[in-house]
Amino acid sequence: MRIRCNVPPDRTITLKLPDQVEAGPHELVLVVDKVGYRKDIVTDAETLMTFSGAVPSFSGVDGVQYQRSLRDEWA
């Protein structure tokens, strides 16, 4: 989930989460990034996919199955 905000001089923000976020315990991760700092991030999926299979040590790993196993750990 990405939420952009303007930080006021007192550096206090209030965050209202969307309705699809259920009440209860959650982990929130806050990343404070300077404006324009991450210009090197690839946003074009086609460009990003040119790196697919570029790491030989991951050639035998099923990416989808790996993601599923991580999600099973979270449950």
Order of alpha helices (4+ residues) and beta strands (2+ residues): alpha-alpha
